[in-house]
Amino acid sequence: MPVASKTILVTGASRGLGLEFVRQILQLPAPPEVLIAACRNPSSANDLQTLAKANPSLKVIKLDVEKDEDIISAAQETKNIVGDRGLNLLINNAGILVRTEGSELRTQSRENMQRHFDVNCSGPIIVAQKFLPLLEQAAAQNKSQPMSCNKAALINISSKSGSQEVTYQNGRGTSIHYKCSKTAETMATILISRELREAGILVLSLHPGWVRTDLGTEKGDISPEESISACLQVIGLQGEEGTGKLLDYTGDVIPF
């Protein structure tokens, strides 16, 4: 089943994977009636603003996932935009990775750890919480339909770095602040999926690959275009069997 959601919101949409999500969603065979691109500084998001001028269905709003007041305001603004339709697909894409040099245990700070948890775990959880009524509204309108992104879905863009098994087997680097935050985000996905299953809301974590972006660096394996094209295919194929899982952009289940 291709992605054919009527209303979609993407966080962290001003650059990198978030911006590529917006570009490719606009090009879908059945693009959404409303696509909301959320970012920290809409006024300086030149690429988004250019896309919005050419696509009336695209709305750009302010949302900094580190600020609860921003999340609450963005949820209300989204409600005003989508109206009675609710929100079919929420892509929690915003995330950070600040690289450190040397021994991370010896040089790590509480501030650095906390910021990664705020953006990569706490932020997506609170976004899900505040936008939940809109997801529930969309799910209730399509109650007889099976789980899918076209009914109501929460997709957390995560990382296989959050998999304890992958990290143990790989042994490459540490990035203790990033990997711990992504492990926590994946656990949040599992727990939220159980809570929202009865409402018919699909919840999963998705690893987009090692991508050539500011976060992934130029050493990445794949381009943003390749990553997001594959991610959208995976999202479109998921039903109840995928809820609560950590999936690779190839569609494979990543052991947690």
C-alpha positions as CSV (number, residue, x, y, z in Angstrom):
1,M,0.0,0.0,0.0
2,P,1.6,3.3,-1.0
3,V,1.6,6.3,1.3
4,A,-1.7,8.1,0.5
5,S,-2.3,9.9,3.8
6,K,-4.6,13.0,3.6
7,T,-2.8,14.9,6.3
8,I,0.9,14.6,7.2
9,L,3.3,16.4,9.5
10,V,7.1,16.2,9.4
11,T,9.3,17.6,12.2
12,G,12.9,18.8,11.7
13,A,11.8,19.6,8.1
14,S,14.1,22.5,7.2
15,R,17.1,20.4,6.1
16,G,18.5,16.9,5.6
17,L,16.1,14.0,5.8
18,G,13.2,16.1,6.9
19,L,13.4,18.4,3.9
20,E,13.8,15.4,1.6
21,F,10.7,13.9,3.2
22,V,8.8,17.0,2.3
23,R,10.1,17.1,-1.3
24,Q,9.2,13.5,-2.0
25,I,5.8,13.5,-0.2
26,L,4.8,16.4,-2.5
27,Q,5.7,14.2,-5.4
28,L,3.7,11.1,-4.3
29,P,1.1,9.8,-6.8
30,A,-1.6,10.8,-4.3
31,P,0.0,13.7,-2.4
32,P,-1.7,14.8,0.9
33,E,-4.4,17.4,1.0
34,V,-2.3,19.0,3.8
35,L,1.4,18.6,4.4
36,I,2.8,20.4,7.4
37,A,6.6,21.0,7.7
38,A,7.6,21.9,11.2
39,C,11.0,23.4,12.0
40,R,12.7,25.5,14.6
41,N,13.1,28.7,12.5
42,P,10.6,28.9,9.6
43,S,11.7,32.4,8.7
44,S,15.2,31.2,7.8
45,A,14.0,27.9,6.2
46,N,14.5,29.2,2.6
47,D,14.1,25.8,0.9
48,L,10.9,25.1,2.7
49,Q,9.5,28.5,2.0
50,T,10.3,28.2,-1.7
51,L,8.5,24.8,-1.8
52,A,5.5,26.3,0.1
53,K,5.1,29.1,-2.5
54,A,4.9,26.5,-5.3
55,N,2.6,24.1,-3.3
56,P,-0.5,25.5,-1.6
57,S,-0.9,22.2,0.3
58,L,2.4,22.8,2.2
59,K,2.2,24.7,5.4
60,V,5.4,25.7,7.3
61,I,5.1,26.0,11.1
62,K,7.4,26.6,14.1
63,L,8.3,23.7,16.3
64,D,11.4,23.3,18.4
65,V,11.1,19.8,20.1
66,E,13.1,21.1,23.1
67,K,10.4,23.6,24.0
68,D,7.1,22.4,25.3
69,E,5.4,25.7,24.6
70,D,6.4,25.3,20.9
71,I,5.0,21.8,20.8
72,I,1.7,22.8,22.3
73,S,1.5,25.8,20.0
74,A,2.3,23.7,16.9
75,A,-0.3,21.1,17.9
76,Q,-3.0,23.8,18.1
77,E,-1.9,25.4,14.8
78,T,-2.0,21.9,13.2
79,K,-5.5,21.4,14.6
80,N,-6.6,24.7,13.0
81,I,-5.1,23.6,9.6
82,V,-6.3,20.1,9.4
83,G,-9.8,20.7,11.0
84,D,-12.0,17.7,11.3
85,R,-9.7,15.5,9.2
86,G,-7.3,14.9,12.1
87,L,-3.7,13.8,11.4
88,N,-3.1,10.6,9.5
89,L,0.7,10.5,9.6
90,L,3.2,12.1,12.0
91,I,6.9,11.7,11.2
92,N,9.0,12.4,14.2
93,N,12.2,13.2,12.3
94,A,13.9,15.9,14.4
95,G,17.2,14.7,15.9
96,I,20.8,15.6,16.7
97,L,24.2,14.0,16.9
98,V,27.0,16.2,18.3
99,R,30.3,14.4,17.7
100,T,32.9,14.4,20.4
101,E,36.7,13.7,20.3
102,G,38.6,11.2,22.4
103,S,37.4,9.0,25.2
104,E,33.7,9.7,25.5
105,L,33.5,8.3,29.0
106,R,36.2,10.7,30.2
107,T,35.0,13.7,28.4
108,Q,31.3,13.3,28.5
109,S,29.1,15.9,30.2
110,R,25.7,15.7,31.8
111,E,24.7,18.7,29.6
112,N,25.6,16.9,26.4
113,M,23.8,13.7,27.5
114,Q,20.7,15.6,28.5
115,R,20.5,17.5,25.3
116,H,20.6,14.4,23.2
117,F,17.9,12.8,25.3
118,D,15.8,16.0,25.1
119,V,15.9,16.1,21.3
120,N,16.1,12.4,20.4
121,C,13.8,10.9,23.0
122,S,11.9,13.3,25.3
123,G,11.0,15.6,22.4
124,P,9.4,12.9,20.2
125,I,7.5,11.6,23.2
126,I,6.0,15.0,24.0
127,V,5.3,15.6,20.4
128,A,3.4,12.3,20.2
129,Q,1.5,13.2,23.4
130,K,0.4,16.7,22.3
131,F,-0.5,15.5,18.7
132,L,-2.3,12.3,19.9
133,P,-5.8,13.8,19.8
134,L,-5.3,14.5,16.1
135,L,-4.0,11.0,15.4
136,E,-7.0,9.5,17.4
137,Q,-9.4,11.7,15.5
138,A,-8.1,10.4,12.1
139,A,-8.1,6.8,13.4
140,A,-11.7,7.1,14.6
141,Q,-12.8,8.3,11.2
142,N,-11.4,5.1,9.6
143,K,-12.2,2.7,12.5
144,S,-13.0,-0.2,10.2
145,Q,-9.7,0.0,8.3
146,P,-6.7,-2.0,9.3
147,M,-3.6,-0.2,10.7
148,S,-1.7,1.8,8.2
149,C,-0.1,5.2,7.6
150,N,-3.2,6.2,5.6
151,K,-5.4,5.6,8.7
152,A,-3.2,7.0,11.6
153,A,0.5,6.4,12.2
154,L,3.4,7.7,14.3
155,I,6.8,7.1,12.7
156,N,9.9,7.8,14.8
157,I,13.0,8.3,12.7
158,S,15.5,6.5,14.8
159,S,18.7,4.6,14.2
160,K,20.0,1.0,14.4
161,S,22.6,2.6,16.7
162,G,19.8,2.3,19.3
163,S,19.8,-1.5,19.0
164,Q,21.8,-3.0,21.8
165,E,22.5,-6.1,19.6
166,V,23.7,-4.1,16.6
167,T,26.0,-2.0,18.8
168,Y,27.4,-5.0,20.6
169,Q,28.2,-6.9,17.3
170,N,29.4,-3.8,15.4
171,G,31.9,-2.4,18.0
172,R,32.5,0.7,15.8
173,G,32.8,4.0,17.7
174,T,30.9,4.8,20.8
175,S,28.8,8.0,20.6
176,I,27.4,7.1,24.0
177,H,25.2,10.2,24.2
178,Y,23.6,9.5,20.8
179,K,23.2,5.8,21.1
180,C,21.7,5.9,24.6
181,S,19.2,8.4,23.4
182,K,18.2,6.3,20.4
183,T,17.9,3.2,22.6
184,A,15.5,5.1,24.8
185,E,13.6,6.4,21.8
186,T,13.2,2.8,20.5
187,M,11.9,1.7,23.9
188,A,9.4,4.6,23.8
189,T,8.2,3.4,20.4
190,I,7.6,-0.1,21.8
191,L,5.6,1.2,24.8
192,I,3.6,3.8,22.9
193,S,2.7,1.2,20.3
194,R,1.2,-1.0,23.0
195,E,-0.8,1.9,24.4
196,L,-2.2,3.0,21.0
197,R,-2.8,-0.4,19.5
198,E,-6.5,-0.4,20.6
199,A,-7.0,2.9,18.9
200,G,-5.7,1.5,15.7
201,I,-2.7,3.8,15.5
202,L,0.4,2.3,13.9
203,V,3.6,3.2,15.8
204,L,7.1,2.2,14.6
205,S,10.8,3.3,14.6
206,L,12.6,3.5,11.3
207,H,16.3,3.5,10.6
208,P,16.9,5.6,7.4
209,G,20.4,4.3,6.8
210,W,23.7,6.0,7.1
211,V,22.9,9.0,4.9
212,R,25.1,11.7,3.5
213,T,23.6,14.7,5.4
214,D,25.0,17.1,8.0
215,L,24.3,14.5,10.7
216,G,25.5,11.5,8.8
217,T,28.5,13.3,7.2
218,E,29.7,13.0,3.6
219,K,30.9,9.5,4.5
220,G,27.4,8.1,4.5
221,D,26.5,5.0,2.4
222,I,23.4,6.5,0.6
223,S,22.0,9.9,-0.5
224,P,19.0,11.5,1.1
225,E,17.0,10.9,-2.1
226,E,17.7,7.1,-1.9
227,S,17.0,7.0,1.8
228,I,13.7,8.7,1.8
229,S,12.4,7.0,-1.3
230,A,13.0,3.7,0.5
231,C,11.6,4.9,3.8
232,L,8.4,6.0,2.2
233,Q,8.0,2.6,0.6
234,V,8.6,0.9,4.0
235,I,6.1,3.2,5.7
236,G,3.5,2.6,3.1
237,L,3.8,-1.2,3.5
238,Q,3.4,-1.4,7.3
239,G,0.3,-2.7,9.0
240,E,-0.4,-4.2,12.4
241,E,2.5,-6.6,12.1
242,G,5.0,-3.7,11.9
243,T,3.7,-1.8,14.9
244,G,6.2,-1.5,17.8
245,K,9.1,-2.6,15.6
246,L,12.5,-1.0,14.7
247,L,12.7,-1.3,11.0
248,D,15.6,-0.7,8.5
249,Y,15.0,1.5,5.4
250,T,15.2,-1.8,3.5
251,G,12.1,-3.1,5.4
252,D,14.1,-5.6,7.5
253,V,13.3,-5.9,11.2
254,I,16.3,-4.7,13.3
255,P,16.8,-6.7,16.5
256,F,16.5,-4.5,19.6
